Amino acid sequence: MTGRIHILATLVLDRVYHVDALPGHDEKALASSYEETPGGPGAYIGSVVAGWGRQASLHCVLGRDAAGDLL
């Protein structure tokens, strides 16, 4: 197959906190690390299409805020 796949989907900023264990009832867990990565349906579909060896373009609307600037 040839041609580019155009993806029209949302892109979100995933905020991932890494903890050693999930807390129980009325317990707290401290995060050992934190990361922000692109996520959501657009990022997921794009990674699958790239895994197929196809070219893809993601088209989405980004907000004019800190998260939009990072994405």
PyMOL Python script that loads the backbone (N, CA, C, O; Angstrom):
from pymol import cmd

cmd.read_pdbstr("""\
ATOM      1  N   MET A   1       0.845  -1.193   0.000  1.00  0.00           N
ATOM      2  CA  MET A   1       0.000   0.000   0.000  1.00  0.00           C
ATOM      3  C   MET A   1       0.881   1.244   0.000  1.00  0.00           C
ATOM      4  O   MET A   1       1.988   1.243   0.539  1.00  0.00           O
ATOM      5  N   THR A   2       0.377   2.276  -0.602  1.00  0.00           N
ATOM      6  CA  THR A   2       1.094   3.540  -0.615  1.00  0.00           C
ATOM      7  C   THR A   2       0.169   4.622  -0.120  1.00  0.00           C
ATOM      8  O   THR A   2      -1.028   4.403   0.070  1.00  0.00           O
ATOM      9  N   GLY A   3       0.734   5.787   0.084  1.00  0.00           N
ATOM     10  CA  GLY A   3      -0.058   6.915   0.539  1.00  0.00           C
ATOM     11  C   GLY A   3       0.047   7.112   2.033  1.00  0.00           C
ATOM     12  O   GLY A   3       0.395   6.201   2.783  1.00  0.00           O
ATOM     13  N   ARG A   4      -0.257   8.296   2.433  1.00  0.00           N
ATOM     14  CA  ARG A   4      -0.183   8.687   3.841  1.00  0.00           C
ATOM     15  C   ARG A   4      -1.541   8.500   4.487  1.00  0.00           C
ATOM     16  O   ARG A   4      -2.575   8.752   3.867  1.00  0.00           O
ATOM     17  N   ILE A   5      -1.534   8.063   5.715  1.00  0.00           N
ATOM     18  CA  ILE A   5      -2.773   7.939   6.492  1.00  0.00           C
ATOM     19  C   ILE A   5      -2.933   9.205   7.318  1.00  0.00           C
ATOM     20  O   ILE A   5      -2.026   9.581   8.060  1.00  0.00           O
ATOM     21  N   HIS A   6      -4.074   9.860   7.197  1.00  0.00           N
ATOM     22  CA  HIS A   6      -4.361  11.072   7.957  1.00  0.00           C
ATOM     23  C   HIS A   6      -5.224  10.701   9.160  1.00  0.00           C
ATOM     24  O   HIS A   6      -6.291  10.104   9.014  1.00  0.00           O
ATOM     25  N   ILE A   7      -4.752  11.060  10.336  1.00  0.00           N
ATOM     26  CA  ILE A   7      -5.446  10.733  11.584  1.00  0.00           C
ATOM     27  C   ILE A   7      -6.082  12.008  12.125  1.00  0.00           C
ATOM     28  O   ILE A   7      -5.388  12.993  12.378  1.00  0.00           O
ATOM     29  N   LEU A   8      -7.390  11.990  12.300  1.00  0.00           N
ATOM     30  CA  LEU A   8      -8.130  13.102  12.889  1.00  0.00           C
ATOM     31  C   LEU A   8      -8.592  12.635  14.256  1.00  0.00           C
ATOM     32  O   LEU A   8      -9.564  11.888  14.367  1.00  0.00           O
ATOM     33  N   ALA A   9      -7.900  13.072  15.297  1.00  0.00           N
ATOM     34  CA  ALA A   9      -8.213  12.569  16.631  1.00  0.00           C
ATOM     35  C   ALA A   9      -7.696  13.545  17.680  1.00  0.00           C
ATOM     36  O   ALA A   9      -6.960  14.484  17.377  1.00  0.00           O
ATOM     37  N   THR A  10      -8.098  13.298  18.903  1.00  0.00           N
ATOM     38  CA  THR A  10      -7.635  14.136  20.005  1.00  0.00           C
ATOM     39  C   THR A  10      -6.239  13.701  20.435  1.00  0.00           C
ATOM     40  O   THR A  10      -5.864  12.535  20.316  1.00  0.00           O
ATOM     41  N   LEU A  11      -5.491  14.662  20.932  1.00  0.00           N
ATOM     42  CA  LEU A  11      -4.177  14.426  21.505  1.00  0.00           C
ATOM     43  C   LEU A  11      -4.217  15.047  22.897  1.00  0.00           C
ATOM     44  O   LEU A  11      -4.621  16.199  23.051  1.00  0.00           O
ATOM     45  N   VAL A  12      -3.810  14.306  23.890  1.00  0.00           N
ATOM     46  CA  VAL A  12      -3.858  14.802  25.262  1.00  0.00           C
ATOM     47  C   VAL A  12      -2.485  14.648  25.899  1.00  0.00           C
ATOM     48  O   VAL A  12      -1.643  13.894  25.412  1.00  0.00           O
ATOM     49  N   LEU A  13      -2.269  15.365  26.985  1.00  0.00           N
ATOM     50  CA  LEU A  13      -1.037  15.253  27.745  1.00  0.00           C
ATOM     51  C   LEU A  13      -1.271  14.268  28.881  1.00  0.00           C
ATOM     52  O   LEU A  13      -2.032  14.548  29.807  1.00  0.00           O
ATOM     53  N   ASP A  14      -0.613  13.110  28.806  1.00  0.00           N
ATOM     54  CA  ASP A  14      -0.725  12.121  29.877  1.00  0.00           C
ATOM     55  C   ASP A  14       0.258  12.477  30.982  1.00  0.00           C
ATOM     56  O   ASP A  14       1.436  12.724  30.723  1.00  0.00           O
ATOM     57  N   ARG A  15      -0.225  12.501  32.194  1.00  0.00           N
ATOM     58  CA  ARG A  15       0.628  12.743  33.368  1.00  0.00           C
ATOM     59  C   ARG A  15       0.723  11.434  34.123  1.00  0.00           C
ATOM     60  O   ARG A  15      -0.265  10.947  34.674  1.00  0.00           O
ATOM     61  N   VAL A  16       1.920  10.867  34.145  1.00  0.00           N
ATOM     62  CA  VAL A  16       2.120   9.536  34.698  1.00  0.00           C
ATOM     63  C   VAL A  16       2.969   9.638  35.960  1.00  0.00           C
ATOM     64  O   VAL A  16       4.088  10.151  35.932  1.00  0.00           O
ATOM     65  N   TYR A  17       2.419   9.140  37.068  1.00  0.00           N
ATOM     66  CA  TYR A  17       3.132   9.083  38.336  1.00  0.00           C
ATOM     67  C   TYR A  17       3.533   7.637  38.599  1.00  0.00           C
ATOM     68  O   TYR A  17       2.696   6.737  38.538  1.00  0.00           O
ATOM     69  N   HIS A  18       4.802   7.416  38.888  1.00  0.00           N
ATOM     70  CA  HIS A  18       5.292   6.066  39.164  1.00  0.00           C
ATOM     71  C   HIS A  18       5.340   5.863  40.681  1.00  0.00           C
ATOM     72  O   HIS A  18       5.984   6.628  41.399  1.00  0.00           O
ATOM     73  N   VAL A  19       4.662   4.837  41.150  1.00  0.00           N
ATOM     74  CA  VAL A  19       4.644   4.508  42.580  1.00  0.00           C
ATOM     75  C   VAL A  19       5.096   3.061  42.752  1.00  0.00           C
ATOM     76  O   VAL A  19       4.958   2.247  41.839  1.00  0.00           O
ATOM     77  N   ASP A  20       5.635   2.746  43.926  1.00  0.00           N
ATOM     78  CA  ASP A  20       6.099   1.381  44.198  1.00  0.00           C
ATOM     79  C   ASP A  20       4.936   0.412  44.353  1.00  0.00           C
ATOM     80  O   ASP A  20       5.026  -0.748  43.949  1.00  0.00           O
ATOM     81  N   ALA A  21       3.836   0.894  44.945  1.00  0.00           N
ATOM     82  CA  ALA A  21       2.655   0.044  45.143  1.00  0.00           C
ATOM     83  C   ALA A  21       1.426   0.933  45.224  1.00  0.00           C
ATOM     84  O   ALA A  21       1.509   2.087  45.645  1.00  0.00           O
ATOM     85  N   LEU A  22       0.290   0.392  44.820  1.00  0.00           N
ATOM     86  CA  LEU A  22      -0.950   1.151  44.928  1.00  0.00           C
ATOM     87  C   LEU A  22      -1.354   1.244  46.389  1.00  0.00           C
ATOM     88  O   LEU A  22      -1.230   0.268  47.130  1.00  0.00           O
ATOM     89  N   PRO A  23      -1.833   2.398  46.807  1.00  0.00           N
ATOM     90  CA  PRO A  23      -2.213   2.550  48.212  1.00  0.00           C
ATOM     91  C   PRO A  23      -3.497   1.796  48.538  1.00  0.00           C
ATOM     92  O   PRO A  23      -4.359   1.609  47.679  1.00  0.00           O
ATOM     93  N   GLY A  24      -3.607   1.375  49.766  1.00  0.00           N
ATOM     94  CA  GLY A  24      -4.827   0.747  50.260  1.00  0.00           C
ATOM     95  C   GLY A  24      -5.801   1.814  50.721  1.00  0.00           C
ATOM     96  O   GLY A  24      -5.575   3.005  50.506  1.00  0.00           O
ATOM     97  N   HIS A  25      -6.873   1.393  51.349  1.00  0.00           N
ATOM     98  CA  HIS A  25      -7.895   2.312  51.861  1.00  0.00           C
ATOM     99  C   HIS A  25      -7.280   3.256  52.897  1.00  0.00           C
ATOM    100  O   HIS A  25      -6.629   2.809  53.841  1.00  0.00           O
ATOM    101  N   ASP A  26      -7.489   4.549  52.716  1.00  0.00           N
ATOM    102  CA  ASP A  26      -6.989   5.605  53.606  1.00  0.00           C
ATOM    103  C   ASP A  26      -5.466   5.631  53.706  1.00  0.00           C
ATOM    104  O   ASP A  26      -4.929   6.080  54.719  1.00  0.00           O
ATOM    105  N   GLU A  27      -4.770   5.166  52.692  1.00  0.00           N
ATOM    106  CA  GLU A  27      -3.315   5.230  52.665  1.00  0.00           C
ATOM    107  C   GLU A  27      -2.879   6.196  51.565  1.00  0.00           C
ATOM    108  O   GLU A  27      -3.650   6.518  50.661  1.00  0.00           O
ATOM    109  N   LYS A  28      -1.656   6.642  51.659  1.00  0.00           N
ATOM    110  CA  LYS A  28      -1.083   7.519  50.639  1.00  0.00           C
ATOM    111  C   LYS A  28       0.101   6.806  49.997  1.00  0.00           C
ATOM    112  O   LYS A  28       0.766   5.981  50.624  1.00  0.00           O
ATOM    113  N   ALA A  29       0.342   7.134  48.768  1.00  0.00           N
ATOM    114  CA  ALA A  29       1.511   6.597  48.064  1.00  0.00           C
ATOM    115  C   ALA A  29       2.331   7.777  47.563  1.00  0.00           C
ATOM    116  O   ALA A  29       1.783   8.747  47.039  1.00  0.00           O
ATOM    117  N   LEU A  30       3.631   7.690  47.726  1.00  0.00           N
ATOM    118  CA  LEU A  30       4.527   8.724  47.223  1.00  0.00           C
ATOM    119  C   LEU A  30       5.064   8.291  45.865  1.00  0.00           C
ATOM    120  O   LEU A  30       5.464   7.143  45.669  1.00  0.00           O
ATOM    121  N   ALA A  31       5.063   9.223  44.950  1.00  0.00           N
ATOM    122  CA  ALA A  31       5.554   8.929  43.605  1.00  0.00           C
ATOM    123  C   ALA A  31       7.077   8.952  43.602  1.00  0.00           C
ATOM    124  O   ALA A  31       7.699   9.857  44.158  1.00  0.00           O
ATOM    125  N   SER A  32       7.668   7.944  42.967  1.00  0.00           N
ATOM    126  CA  SER A  32       9.119   7.904  42.853  1.00  0.00           C
ATOM    127  C   SER A  32       9.594   8.704  41.640  1.00  0.00           C
ATOM    128  O   SER A  32      10.740   9.152  41.601  1.00  0.00           O
ATOM    129  N   SER A  33       8.720   8.882  40.655  1.00  0.00           N
ATOM    130  CA  SER A  33       9.037   9.711  39.492  1.00  0.00           C
ATOM    131  C   SER A  33       7.740  10.134  38.807  1.00  0.00           C
ATOM    132  O   SER A  33       6.657   9.639  39.120  1.00  0.00           O
ATOM    133  N   TYR A  34       7.883  11.060  37.867  1.00  0.00           N
ATOM    134  CA  TYR A  34       6.744  11.667  37.188  1.00  0.00           C
ATOM    135  C   TYR A  34       7.170  11.978  35.766  1.00  0.00           C
ATOM    136  O   TYR A  34       8.308  12.384  35.532  1.00  0.00           O
ATOM    137  N   GLU A  35       6.261  11.790  34.811  1.00  0.00           N
ATOM    138  CA  GLU A  35       6.560  12.172  33.435  1.00  0.00           C
ATOM    139  C   GLU A  35       5.300  12.649  32.730  1.00  0.00           C
ATOM    140  O   GLU A  35       4.185  12.259  33.076  1.00  0.00           O
ATOM    141  N   GLU A  36       5.501  13.489  31.751  1.00  0.00           N
ATOM    142  CA  GLU A  36       4.405  13.958  30.901  1.00  0.00           C
ATOM    143  C   GLU A  36       4.716  13.522  29.478  1.00  0.00           C
ATOM    144  O   GLU A  36       5.792  13.808  28.953  1.00  0.00           O
ATOM    145  N   THR A  37       3.777  12.835  28.863  1.00  0.00           N
ATOM    146  CA  THR A  37       3.977  12.331  27.506  1.00  0.00           C
ATOM    147  C   THR A  37       2.711  12.550  26.677  1.00  0.00           C
ATOM    148  O   THR A  37       1.612  12.601  27.230  1.00  0.00           O
ATOM    149  N   PRO A  38       2.852  12.679  25.367  1.00  0.00           N
ATOM    150  CA  PRO A  38       1.668  12.762  24.515  1.00  0.00           C
ATOM    151  C   PRO A  38       0.873  11.464  24.597  1.00  0.00           C
ATOM    152  O   PRO A  38       1.448  10.376  24.602  1.00  0.00           O
ATOM    153  N   GLY A  39      -0.427  11.581  24.659  1.00  0.00           N
ATOM    154  CA  GLY A  39      -1.273  10.393  24.748  1.00  0.00           C
ATOM    155  C   GLY A  39      -2.624  10.647  24.112  1.00  0.00           C
ATOM    156  O   GLY A  39      -2.815  11.620  23.383  1.00  0.00           O
ATOM    157  N   GLY A  40      -3.548   9.762  24.397  1.00  0.00           N
ATOM    158  CA  GLY A  40      -4.880   9.852  23.835  1.00  0.00           C
ATOM    159  C   GLY A  40      -4.987   9.071  22.543  1.00  0.00           C
ATOM    160  O   GLY A  40      -4.009   8.486  22.078  1.00  0.00           O
ATOM    161  N   PRO A  41      -6.183   9.064  21.962  1.00  0.00           N
ATOM    162  CA  PRO A  41      -6.420   8.268  20.752  1.00  0.00           C
ATOM    163  C   PRO A  41      -5.493   8.615  19.591  1.00  0.00           C
ATOM    164  O   PRO A  41      -5.056   7.718  18.870  1.00  0.00           O
ATOM    165  N   GLY A  42      -5.189   9.876  19.397  1.00  0.00           N
ATOM    166  CA  GLY A  42      -4.335  10.270  18.274  1.00  0.00           C
ATOM    167  C   GLY A  42      -2.932   9.702  18.387  1.00  0.00           C
ATOM    168  O   GLY A  42      -2.381   9.205  17.404  1.00  0.00           O
ATOM    169  N   ALA A  43      -2.353   9.771  19.566  1.00  0.00           N
ATOM    170  CA  ALA A  43      -1.008   9.233  19.771  1.00  0.00           C
ATOM    171  C   ALA A  43      -1.005   7.713  19.631  1.00  0.00           C
ATOM    172  O   ALA A  43      -0.082   7.143  19.050  1.00  0.00           O
ATOM    173  N   TYR A  44      -2.032   7.061  20.162  1.00  0.00           N
ATOM    174  CA  TYR A  44      -2.115   5.605  20.094  1.00  0.00           C
ATOM    175  C   TYR A  44      -2.251   5.132  18.642  1.00  0.00           C
ATOM    176  O   TYR A  44      -1.526   4.237  18.208  1.00  0.00           O
ATOM    177  N   ILE A  45      -3.162   5.723  17.910  1.00  0.00           N
ATOM    178  CA  ILE A  45      -3.374   5.322  16.520  1.00  0.00           C
ATOM    179  C   ILE A  45      -2.125   5.620  15.687  1.00  0.00           C
ATOM    180  O   ILE A  45      -1.744   4.823  14.830  1.00  0.00           O
ATOM    181  N   GLY A  46      -1.497   6.757  15.937  1.00  0.00           N
ATOM    182  CA  GLY A  46      -0.274   7.095  15.211  1.00  0.00           C
ATOM    183  C   GLY A  46       0.838   6.093  15.438  1.00  0.00           C
ATOM    184  O   GLY A  46       1.550   5.740  14.498  1.00  0.00           O
ATOM    185  N   SER A  47       1.002   5.625  16.671  1.00  0.00           N
ATOM    186  CA  SER A  47       2.048   4.643  16.949  1.00  0.00           C
ATOM    187  C   SER A  47       1.741   3.302  16.286  1.00  0.00           C
ATOM    188  O   SER A  47       2.656   2.611  15.838  1.00  0.00           O
ATOM    189  N   VAL A  48       0.463   2.929  16.220  1.00  0.00           N
ATOM    190  CA  VAL A  48       0.090   1.681  15.540  1.00  0.00           C
ATOM    191  C   VAL A  48       0.373   1.784  14.043  1.00  0.00           C
ATOM    192  O   VAL A  48       0.934   0.863  13.449  1.00  0.00           O
ATOM    193  N   VAL A  49      -0.010   2.892  13.441  1.00  0.00           N
ATOM    194  CA  VAL A  49       0.210   3.081  12.001  1.00  0.00           C
ATOM    195  C   VAL A  49       1.709   3.076  11.695  1.00  0.00           C
ATOM    196  O   VAL A  49       2.136   2.487  10.702  1.00  0.00           O
ATOM    197  N   ALA A  50       2.504   3.726  12.537  1.00  0.00           N
ATOM    198  CA  ALA A  50       3.956   3.724  12.336  1.00  0.00           C
ATOM    199  C   ALA A  50       4.518   2.312  12.471  1.00  0.00           C
ATOM    200  O   ALA A  50       5.451   1.940  11.760  1.00  0.00           O
ATOM    201  N   GLY A  51       3.951   1.531  13.384  1.00  0.00           N
ATOM    202  CA  GLY A  51       4.374   0.143  13.545  1.00  0.00           C
ATOM    203  C   GLY A  51       4.099  -0.695  12.305  1.00  0.00           C
ATOM    204  O   GLY A  51       4.781  -1.692  12.069  1.00  0.00           O
ATOM    205  N   TRP A  52       3.129  -0.313  11.528  1.00  0.00           N
ATOM    206  CA  TRP A  52       2.826  -0.990  10.268  1.00  0.00           C
ATOM    207  C   TRP A  52       3.787  -0.569   9.162  1.00  0.00           C
ATOM    208  O   TRP A  52       3.770  -1.126   8.064  1.00  0.00           O
ATOM    209  N   GLY A  53       4.633   0.429   9.468  1.00  0.00           N
ATOM    210  CA  GLY A  53       5.554   0.928   8.455  1.00  0.00           C
ATOM    211  C   GLY A  53       4.923   1.940   7.521  1.00  0.00           C
ATOM    212  O   GLY A  53       5.464   2.211   6.449  1.00  0.00           O
ATOM    213  N   ARG A  54       3.805   2.497   7.903  1.00  0.00           N
ATOM    214  CA  ARG A  54       3.097   3.473   7.056  1.00  0.00           C
ATOM    215  C   ARG A  54       3.401   4.889   7.526  1.00  0.00           C
ATOM    216  O   ARG A  54       3.712   5.107   8.697  1.00  0.00           O
ATOM    217  N   GLN A  55       3.312   5.843   6.618  1.00  0.00           N
ATOM    218  CA  GLN A  55       3.452   7.252   6.964  1.00  0.00           C
ATOM    219  C   GLN A  55       2.110   7.762   7.450  1.00  0.00           C
ATOM    220  O   GLN A  55       1.062   7.405   6.912  1.00  0.00           O
ATOM    221  N   ALA A  56       2.153   8.607   8.481  1.00  0.00           N
ATOM    222  CA  ALA A  56       0.914   9.135   9.038  1.00  0.00           C
ATOM    223  C   ALA A  56       1.070  10.595   9.399  1.00  0.00           C
ATOM    224  O   ALA A  56       2.167  11.059   9.710  1.00  0.00           O
ATOM    225  N   SER A  57      -0.031  11.310   9.355  1.00  0.00           N
ATOM    226  CA  SER A  57      -0.106  12.697   9.808  1.00  0.00           C
ATOM    227  C   SER A  57      -1.229  12.790  10.817  1.00  0.00           C
ATOM    228  O   SER A  57      -2.334  12.304  10.576  1.00  0.00           O
ATOM    229  N   LEU A  58      -0.945  13.417  11.954  1.00  0.00           N
ATOM    230  CA  LEU A  58      -1.956  13.625  12.991  1.00  0.00           C
ATOM    231  C   LEU A  58      -2.470  15.047  12.884  1.00  0.00           C
ATOM    232  O   LEU A  58      -1.695  16.004  12.887  1.00  0.00           O
ATOM    233  N   HIS A  59      -3.790  15.178  12.788  1.00  0.00           N
ATOM    234  CA  HIS A  59      -4.428  16.489  12.711  1.00  0.00           C
ATOM    235  C   HIS A  59      -5.319  16.643  13.939  1.00  0.00           C
ATOM    236  O   HIS A  59      -6.238  15.853  14.155  1.00  0.00           O
ATOM    237  N   CYS A  60      -5.036  17.673  14.743  1.00  0.00           N
ATOM    238  CA  CYS A  60      -5.830  17.893  15.947  1.00  0.00           C
ATOM    239  C   CYS A  60      -5.777  19.378  16.309  1.00  0.00           C
ATOM    240  O   CYS A  60      -5.007  20.148  15.735  1.00  0.00           O
ATOM    241  N   VAL A  61      -6.595  19.747  17.252  1.00  0.00           N
ATOM    242  CA  VAL A  61      -6.619  21.114  17.755  1.00  0.00           C
ATOM    243  C   VAL A  61      -5.966  21.114  19.129  1.00  0.00           C
ATOM    244  O   VAL A  61      -6.309  20.291  19.977  1.00  0.00           O
ATOM    245  N   LEU A  62      -5.025  22.034  19.357  1.00  0.00           N
ATOM    246  CA  LEU A  62      -4.373  22.143  20.646  1.00  0.00           C
ATOM    247  C   LEU A  62      -4.796  23.436  21.331  1.00  0.00           C
ATOM    248  O   LEU A  62      -4.997  24.462  20.682  1.00  0.00           O
ATOM    249  N   GLY A  63      -4.927  23.371  22.641  1.00  0.00           N
ATOM    250  CA  GLY A  63      -5.294  24.549  23.399  1.00  0.00           C
ATOM    251  C   GLY A  63      -4.113  25.507  23.537  1.00  0.00           C
ATOM    252  O   GLY A  63      -2.957  25.114  23.382  1.00  0.00           O
ATOM    253  N   ARG A  64      -4.417  26.740  23.823  1.00  0.00           N
ATOM    254  CA  ARG A  64      -3.393  27.746  24.059  1.00  0.00           C
ATOM    255  C   ARG A  64      -3.121  27.827  25.555  1.00  0.00           C
ATOM    256  O   ARG A  64      -3.433  28.821  26.210  1.00  0.00           O
ATOM    257  N   ASP A  65      -2.529  26.750  26.079  1.00  0.00           N
ATOM    258  CA  ASP A  65      -2.203  26.678  27.495  1.00  0.00           C
ATOM    259  C   ASP A  65      -0.905  25.902  27.654  1.00  0.00           C
ATOM    260  O   ASP A  65      -0.266  25.550  26.663  1.00  0.00           O
ATOM    261  N   ALA A  66      -0.512  25.633  28.893  1.00  0.00           N
ATOM    262  CA  ALA A  66       0.767  24.958  29.150  1.00  0.00           C
ATOM    263  C   ALA A  66       0.794  23.564  28.521  1.00  0.00           C
ATOM    264  O   ALA A  66       1.806  23.165  27.945  1.00  0.00           O
ATOM    265  N   ALA A  67      -0.308  22.825  28.626  1.00  0.00           N
ATOM    266  CA  ALA A  67      -0.352  21.478  28.050  1.00  0.00           C
ATOM    267  C   ALA A  67      -0.248  21.544  26.530  1.00  0.00           C
ATOM    268  O   ALA A  67       0.473  20.751  25.925  1.00  0.00           O
ATOM    269  N   GLY A  68      -0.953  22.471  25.915  1.00  0.00           N
ATOM    270  CA  GLY A  68      -0.874  22.630  24.467  1.00  0.00           C
ATOM    271  C   GLY A  68       0.519  23.009  24.008  1.00  0.00           C
ATOM    272  O   GLY A  68       0.975  22.555  22.959  1.00  0.00           O
ATOM    273  N   ASP A  69       1.204  23.845  24.791  1.00  0.00           N
ATOM    274  CA  ASP A  69       2.575  24.225  24.450  1.00  0.00           C
ATOM    275  C   ASP A  69       3.506  23.029  24.487  1.00  0.00           C
ATOM    276  O   ASP A  69       4.376  22.897  23.627  1.00  0.00           O
ATOM    277  N   LEU A  70       3.335  22.146  25.481  1.00  0.00           N
ATOM    278  CA  LEU A  70       4.185  20.956  25.587  1.00  0.00           C
ATOM    279  C   LEU A  70       3.928  19.977  24.448  1.00  0.00           C
ATOM    280  O   LEU A  70       4.859  19.356  23.936  1.00  0.00           O
ATOM    281  N   LEU A  71       2.664  19.840  24.051  1.00  0.00           N
ATOM    282  CA  LEU A  71       2.345  18.912  22.975  1.00  0.00           C
ATOM    283  C   LEU A  71       2.828  19.438  21.647  1.00  0.00           C
ATOM    284  O   LEU A  71       2.645  18.784  20.620  1.00  0.00           O
TER     285      LEU A  71
END
""", "prot")
cmd.dss("prot")
cmd.show_as("cartoon", "prot")
cmd.util.cbc("prot")
cmd.orient("prot")
